Amino acid sequence: MPIPHLNRKSFSVDRPIPPPTWALLERELIRAQTLACEAFFDRYFDERGYLICIPRWGGNDGPDDAIENLTGWPILHALGASDSILHMYKQAWEGHLRQYTEAKTVEVPIARDGMYYKEFSVMFDWFHHGEGLTVFNLQGLSDPYDRLFQNRVRRYAGFYMNEDPQAPNYDPMHKIIRSMFNGSRGPLLRKATALDWAGDPIGVEGRFDAKHGERNFEEMLAHFKDYTDIVGDHPLNLAATTLAINAYMLTGEEKYKAWLLEYVDAWAERTASNGGIIPSNIGLDGTIGGECDGRWYGGCYGWGFTVVVPQTGALADRNAHVRGIAGFGNALLATGDQSYVDVWRKMIETINSNQKTIDGQVMYPHMHGDDGWYSYTPQPYNQGALDVYYWSMNREALKWLPTDGWIGFLEGSNPGYPTEVLQRDFSTLRQKVQGMHEDTTTLDTRLSDDPLGFNPAVVGSLIELMLGGIPPRHGEPLHCRVRYFDPVNRRAGIPEDVAALVEKLTDDETTLSLVNINPVEERMVVVQGGAYAEHQLVCATIDDKTLSIDKPAFTVRLAPGAGGRIVLKMKRYANQPTLVFPWDRD
């Protein structure tokens, strides 16, 4: 098959090497996960793409959980898994849209006319929106040319840019999303009730295994009894900017970037005026704490949100502000401006400066209430610290992170990590498949989140090792140093028989090993800087040969059984991010 014109530099690797253990494990793990995903899909989804369960509304087991069961599938395909993965998750996406548009609540006012409207959740928080968009927001890695995907990307972003008069979620004067509950039918501008969160009454005991441990519907309501203060803006809503960055990367239209930066900049200003701590409530008048009697730490999922677990009476801290870091990462992706990373870095420093010594041990706070900082532990506050380090490559941030595992490997202190973690993933995969086979739930006893624990897409280690990336939280884009395309088959993902290992990362270099484990046939692979071509590749060096690139991507020809270590010089976040495949760019 002729290779399409790629309009880029090419590099040949001809030196044969014995296939490394990590390379064989990597290829087999992708293959085994594909087979397991096919079995999982056959077990839990019907021919329409509907999840075989009792469809319900709510924070326990709602429509977001139905598609969350396929978390990791888009990345698995983008890594190089079979096209069957792409076909299955698209079928499930279409199916769950129909399933939950048809599904209606009886007692919960929000969803009486359908849980989805215009193919989007009618009204909920971005903790759950993010889970429900885990698959869709990463489809562009493999399938950006799908017309339905393109239409939805624009429509979804428009819900937060006041392009749909039925969804007035955004207040451009105060630069806020007006409620924590928002969606295709707009914001909820009253206090939420436990029923809004828990969904319609349902018999639990003897029938369902509620994942929060509730034994009856009364305990479901009790779980959410304090989840009332949702009016006004919350850092969770910053995750909505992923819709805008998707639209920007798809279309290149400046309006999406402009809205994203307007909204993130407003949060950066609020954080600066609040002593460097991102507030967890912004009033409808734009003031910090405006809907919580001036308390910057107030509100549902806020800095002071500690609730009682109804089954045990224990206290649980449920501060979800960290989801807001998505907005700052999206702003970095759109601009390359490291000041967005500095907002979160300074917040970590500020919080940890409130350390104190308790019984001779230094302790760090993680929550803030009426009496000041609380929830002190020996572990420094480090939510978002990995993102800060990865985005900035500022080595000062390493002090907040464990130095074993992947970070230790990148630092050169854990050379056996790739083999160890891939072997561990095989064990995890086996346990998931075994759990699926032993699952005794049936259509009428299965909630939408029951299959979550059996999802066979175990992609975290593959993201780290193959892409030099960090696994995205629910609904966020992928941040990585490199990714791969198959120019022969014209698809995203590393070609068959090729394995990749990112061995070292610095601010301007990526050390990458590529191996063709096929001893008979050569392979061609396109290496791109970043998930969305945001990194410019300056040059590539292997042995004593250096190739000048000065493009976001280049092609490597791997001779049969050949492999080598390539050092890539790069300028990070130098390019406008795009979903366009390499051979379709100028």
C-alpha positions, 0 to 999 in steps of 0.5 A: 500500500502506498504511503500518503504524502506526509509533507514532513521529515523522515528518519530511518532506524536500521539497527536490529535489536532483541525485542525488549521485555517492555516492548513485548508486554506493551504490545500484548497488553494492548491486544489483551485489553482489546479482547477483554473490551469486546467481551465486556461490551458484549456482556453489558451493552445491547445491539442498540448501544444501550447499557443493559441496566435500570436507567436512573437519574442522579449522583449515585447511578445516573446517565454519566455512569452509563458511558463512564463504563467505557473510560479509557477506550478512546485512549486505548484506540488512540494508542493503537488498539483495534478499530473495534474499540472505536466502533464499540465506544461510538455505538455506546455513545449513540446508544446512551444518548437515546437511552437517557433521552428516553428515560424520564424522572417522575418526582425529580423536576429536573429530568421529567422531560428526559435526562438528556436534552439536545444530546446533553445532560439537562442540568447537573454538576461538572463532577458528573458532567465530566464523568459523562463526557469522558468518552466524548471529549477524547473521541477527537484523538481518533475520529475528529472527522465524524460529522456527528462529533463535529456538530456536537462539539460546537453545540456543547460549547455553545451551551456555555457561550450563550449561543443557545437561548434555552441554556443561559448558563454564562453571565458575561458581565460577571464572567461566571457560570451561574450555578453548579447545576448547569447543562442543556436546559440552563442553570438551576437557580435555587437550592438543590434538594437531596431528591435532585441529587439522588433521583426518584425513589427506588427499592434498594435492599435485596436488589441493588448494590448502591456504590455509596453503601446505602442500604435503602433510599432514605440513606441515598437521600441522607447522603445528599442532604447537605448538597444544597448550596449550588447557586453561583459559580464553583471551580468545578465549572472550569471543567466546562472549558474542555468543551471550548478547547475541543471546539477550538482544536476542531475549528480553529475559530478564535471565539472559542479560545476567547471565551475560554480565556475570559472565563479562566482569567476571571478565576485567576483574578478571583484566586489572586484577590483571595490570597492565592486560594481559589474560592469555592463559591462566587455569587450571582453578583460576581462577589467571592462567597456571594451566595454563602454569606461571604464565605469564600470556602462555602458551598457544595463541594467547597473548601469547607464541605465536610458531611456526615456519612449516614451509614456510619456517622463518620465525617467525610471531606468532599472538597472537589475544587481540584477539578477546576485545574482543568481550566488552567490546563486548557488555557495553557494548551490554548496559549502556551502561557505558563502563568496559568500553571503558576496560579495552581503552583502558588496555591499549593505553596500558600496552603502548605505554608499553613503547616503546623507541628502537632505532637512533634510532627509537621502537619498540613491542612486540606480543608478550610471552614469557619474556624480556619484551616483544618483536616491536617495530615502528615501529607502536604497538600498536593492536589494538582501537583503532578499537573503543575510539574508536568506542565511546567517542568519546574523541578521545584514541584517534585517536592510534593510528589512521590519519587517512586513509580513513574516519576522515579523512572523518569528520574533514572532511579527505577529502571525496572518500572516499565516491566513491573507496571505492565506486569501489574496491569496484566494482573489487574486485567485478569481480575477485572475479567474474572469479576465480570464473569462472576457478576450475577447482576441482571437487567433488573438488578443492575445499576448503571455504575455496577460494571465500572469496576470491570472495565478492562481498559487499563490505560494509565501506565500505557499513557505514561510509558508510551506517550510520556503523558499524564492520565486525564481526569474525567472529561479532560483532554490528554496532555502528553509529550508525543503520540503516534499515527499509522501512515499506512492505514491512515489512522491514529495509534502506533502501528502493529508490532511497534512499541514505544517507551518515553524514558526521560522528560526535560523542559525541551527534550524527550528521550524516546525508544521505538522498537519494531518487534516484527523480524520480517516486515518494516513499519512506518510510524508518525511521531507527533509532538503532543496530543494535539500537535501543540509541541514543535519538534526541533530535531531528532538525534539517534546515535550520531545522526541528527535530523532537523525537523522544525515541524510538529511531527515527523516519520520514522521508518523502522527496519524489520526487528530494528529499534533505537533511542531517539532524543527529541529537541522540542519547544513545548506549547509552541503551536496552536493545538489541533485535532487535524491528523498530520497528513491533513495539515500543511 
